[in-house]
């Protein structure tokens, strides 16, 4: 088992995270299926296969993160790939409310600060907390890599283009949380550049998942493919990239 590369995927009990876990196993990885609910993580791990292991991990709970890092250290000794996939898009979008309708309630002028804090707690601070806890384990690998699952709607450059189709939904909650995640990605890449640990942001595209009420236009298989492609890159690959399928650069 320890001869295989070890990958941790947060939020891997469903959606894109689950598909990423499945794909990585087919590429010879041992995959740790991070899940807030351990039972759901166990069910997902069984679905992925024998090389998957459920890991209780709530990215908003420091004790949960510390316990997950301790278990990885004890059972595996290192981490080769960290995929920060866990994310939420909202906490109070009403049933049947479209993304566009919800966006109108989260303008800078009327957004609930509690709503913004809750989403950023998972999408931004949760990613940083997991990064800090897992970095010592990544440093024990020979060619470690971090992939932060972002979104094209977080691109400031793209949103400043009046022709951008999703410009109207840019706001302080989910889109700006991904902008902040992109900034964290750059900061991580700069910090780790001298150590050879690669850091990337990847947009899976508008994928049909629970995150968007299954309104997306892509399958989870399509959504996972760029994350997996980047996770499999070799040690000579660049760092600090932001891409969508296939290796198309997204402006920050």
C-alpha positions, 0 to 999 in steps of 0.5 A: 500500500505504501508503495502506491502514491497517497492522495487525500480528496476532501469532500469526496463522499459525493459529486466531483470529489467522489469521481476524482477518488474513483479516477485516481484509484484507476491510476494506481493511487491509494485514496483517502476519501475525506468526508464530514460524515464518516458513514457516508465516507465509508459508503463512498470508499466501498464504491471506489474500491479496495484502495480507498479509505474513508477519513472523517474530515470536516474542514471547518473543524480544527479538531477533525483536521488534526485527527485526520492528519494524525491518522494519515501520519500513523497509517501512511507516513506521508501524503503525495497529493492533496486535493482541496475539493470540499466546498459549499455554494450557499447556506440559505438558497431557497428551494426552487430558487435559481442561481440567478435569483439567489445571486440577486440576494447576495449583492455587496449591498444586501448580502448577509454577512453570516451567509458570506462567513459560512461559505468562506469558512469552508471554501477559504479558511477550510482550505487553509486549515487543511493545507497547514495540517497536511503540509508536514505530510506533503513534505515527506513525499518526494514530489508532492502536489496540491490541487485546489478545486476552484471555479472560473467564476472566481476569475477577476479578469474574466468578470471584468469582461462585459461579455462574460456569460456568468458576470451577473452572478459574481458576488461576495459569497461563492464566486468571491470565495473562489477568488480568495481561494485563487489568491491562496493558491498563488500564496501557497505556490510562492511559499513552496516553490523552493521546495518543489511542491507544486500548487494548482487551481483547477476549474471543473466547469459547470458540473451537475452536482449538489453544489448547484442543485444539479443545474450544471451542464457537465457530468461529474466524469467531465468535471473531474478530468482536469483535476485528475490530469493535473494531479498526475503531472510529473515533477517537472511541471509548472506550479501556480497554474489555473486551468480548465479542461484540457490545460486551458489557462484561466486568467486570475 
